[in-house]
Amino acid sequence: MKLKGMHAGYPTFVPLGWLVISAMVGNVLALAASIVFDPFCNLEDPGILRSIQAVSEICTFLVPAFLVAFLCSKEPGDYLFIKRFPGIKTALLTFVSVLLLSPAITLTGFLNKSIFDSGIIRLPPFLELIEEEAERLTAIFLSDTSLEAILLNLFVIAIIAAVTEEFFFRGALQRIVERWFKSHHVVIWSIAFIFSVVHMQFLGLIPRMLLGAYFGYLLYWSKNIWIPILAHFCNNAVAVIGMSNGNLKENVYISGEIQEWEISSFAIVTTISCIFFYFCANSLRKRLQRA
């Protein structure tokens, strides 16, 4: 029986079903692997956490994306938008655009968190526990500031996360959902919302959704999965490097801890940065669409 492309042309619920079910199975396998790595579930060793994170990302996101592409297309590479890696100029523009978008991400993150801190919206207790645990695990990840640890964190948090999540959300899920809607804007923002919710960290829901939307537009413009992967990597790498440096992590642009007296000046910087981002992203869009 030929498995490759066996479900090509099937209704949308077929690839979506495969994607969701395989992601759930992958998540269970990742949980089993985490017990093997850490039988007592202490989750205190950065090395063990890296291993668990890497396995979880691969099993939950990467494998399902490739499985769906293999089963639902006769050309899995085209299905997932796998093309030649971008040139240096394109990569540089992508990197600069992410940096220019960062102040807006930081400001929306501050506003997002302020909504919950003010009590306007309250998280259910179980989500508060998830947020606290995520903060604790992140602190453990970044507790070792040796060069070796930083490189390993970059590999797991920046490279593996960018590759696996982009193949799943932009490569596979965005491909599936675009069959439901005529507007690419609806598709991109829908996937961005799902991308943010799946992380189960609602204090960063809005900024993560904005990032996800930008990654989605990058794929729409380029039809090349490596472009959003590169942007995702740049964003995560800057965060890892910044939070691993004792001086940089206190910087408001890295920590996101904006004081009340800084809001006005930060908003001005963000506005200027967004203007430059618009021109940079527009230049990148034209370049990608010509390629």
N, C-alpha and C positions, 0 to 999 in steps of 0.2 A: 504494500500500500504506500503510495507516494504522499508523504506528509507536507512537503514544501508547497505552499500555496493552496492547500486543500480547502481552505475556507475563503479563498479570494472571491470577491463579488457578493459575499453573503451580507445580510442586513447588519446594520451597525451594532446591534446588541450582541452579535457573535464575537467580534474582536473585543468589544468592551467587556463582555463576560469573561473571556479568556484573560484579559488584562487584570481585572479585579480579582478573579479566583486565583490566578498564579501569584499575584502580589500577596494575597492572604496566606497562601501556602508558603511562599518565600519568607513571610514574616514569622510564621510558626517555625520554620527551619532555622531562621536566624535566632529565634528565642532559644531553641534547643542547643544551637551552637554556643550561645552565650552562657548556658549552664555548664557546657563542657569547658569553656575558657575560665569560668568563675563559678565553681560548684556551690560556693557559699553565698553568692550574690552580694559580695561586699561592695563591688563597684568603686573601689578606692584606688586601684592601680591604673595609671595613665596608659600603660602598655596594653593591659587587658581591655580597657575601654576602647582604645584604637582598633584592636582586633575585632571586638564586638561590633563597633560602628561600621567597619569596612565590610564585614560579612553581611550585616543587616542591609546596608545600602545595595550591595550586589544582588542579594537574594530577593529583596523587596522591590527593587526598581529596575535594575539592569536586565536580569534574566527574564522577567515578564515582558519587557519591551521587545527583546529579541525573539522571544517565543511567539508573540503576536505577529511580529513582522514575518517570521518564518511560516507561520500557519496561514496568514491572511494575505500574503502577497507572493507572487512568483519572483519578485525582485526585492528581497528584504532590505538590501542596501538603499535602494531608492525610496522604499516605504519610510525608512527612518532618516531620510535626507542625508545619508552619508556621502560626502563628496571630498574633494581635495581640501587639505588644510589651508586656511587663508594665508595670503601673503603678509609680509611684514607691515606694509602700510595699513592694510585692513585691520590687522591685529592691534597696531598702535592706536588707530582711531577708536577701536572697540574699548581698549584699556582706558584711554582718555575720557571717553563718554561715560564709562562707569564711575571714574573718579569725579567727574563733574556732576553726576547724579547723586553722589554720596551725601552732600549736605541736605538735599531734599529728603533722602531716606532717613537721615538722622533726625531731622525736624519732625517728620511725620511719625517717626518712632516715639519721639518725646511726647507728641500730642496724643498718640495712641495710648501710651502708658498713663498719661495724665487723666484720661477719661476714666480709666479703672481706678487710679489712685484717688480721684476725687469722689468716687462712689456713685457717679452718674450711672455707670454700668458695673455690676459686680459679677465676678466669675464664680461659678459653682465651686464648692470646696474641692472636688476632685481635680478640677482644672487648675486651681491654685496650687495644689500639691504637685501637679505635673510641671507647672511653671517653676516652682521652687526646686524641684529635682533637676530640671534642665539647667538652671543656673548653677546648681551644685556640681553637676557633671562637667559643665563647661569650665568651671573653675579648676576642677581636677585635670582636665585636658591640658589647660594652659599653665598648670602649676610648675611644670618643669620647663625652665627657660633656656636649657642648654641648646646648642646648635643642632644636635642630633634630634632632640625632641621637637624643635621647631620644624625641621625638615619632615619628620614623620607626621606631624600635625598638618603640614601643608599637603602632604600626600593623601592623607585620609579626609581632612575637612575641606580642602580646596579641590584637589584633583579627582579623587574618587566620588565625592559628593556631586561635583559639577557634572561629571560624565554620566553617572547613574541617574541622577534626577532629571537631567535634560533629555536623555534618551526616553525616559518614562513619560514625563509630563509634556515636553514639547515634541519629541519624536513620535511617540506612540499615541498618547491621549489626545494631543491637539489634532493629530491626523484623524483620529476617530470622530471627535466632536465636530470637526469642520464639515462632516457629512450631514449634520443636523441643521446648521445655520448658514444662511447666505452671507451674512456680515462677518468678515474676519475679525472685526473689533469685538463682537459678542463672543466669538470663539476664544480669542486671546485673553480677554478679561475673565471669562468663565474658568479657563484653565488656571489663570493666575490666582483666582480666588481658591480653587481646589488645592493648588500647590501650597498656598499659605495655610489653609485649614489643616491639611494633612500633617503639617509640622507640629500641630497641637500646642503652639505657643502663641496665645492670643494677645499678649502684650506687644507683639510685633506683627500682628495680623496685617495692618495696612501697609507698612513699609515693605514687608515681604511680598505682598500682592503687587505693589508697584514694580518691584524688581522682576517678579515673574512676568508681568505684562511686558516689560521692556525686553526680556528674553524672548517672549512670544513674538513681538514685532521683529526682532532680529532674525528669527527663523522665517517669518513671513516674507521679509524683504530678501533674504539670501537664499532660502531653500537649501540651507547648508547647516547641519546640526552643530558643526564645530564652532560656528559664530556664537550662538548662545552659551555653548559650553565654555568658550573662552571668556565671555563676559561674566558668567557665573563663577568661574575660577578666579578672575581678577577681584571680584567683590569679596569672596571668601578669603583669598590670600592676603588682601590688605587688612582684613579683620584679624586674621591669625597673627600676622607680623606685628600689627599695632598692639594687640592685647598681650603679646609675649614680651613686649619691651616696657620696662618699668616707667620710663618717661613718657612714651607715646600713649600708653593706655590711660593716662590721666588727661590726655588731650580731649576736649569736648567733642571733636569730630570723630574720635575713635570710641570713646566711652558712651557718647550719646547722653551724658548726664548734664543737661543744659540747666543752668541756674536762672532764676527769674530775671535777674538783671542782665542776663546775656541774650534773652529771647529776641529783643529788637535788633541787635547787631547781627545775631545769627540769621534772622529772617532776611536781613539785607544781603548778607553774604549768600544765602540760599537763592535769593532772587537773581542775583548776578550770575551765580553758578548755573542756574536753570537756563538763563539766556544763552550762555556759552554752550550748555548741553544741547539746546535746540539746534544751534548751528552745526555743532559737531555731529549729532545724531542724524541731521538732515544730510550732511556731507557723506556720512557713512551709508545712509540709505541709498543715495544715488550711486555710490560706488558699488554697493552690493547688488543693486538691480541691473547695473551694467555688466556685471561679471557673468 
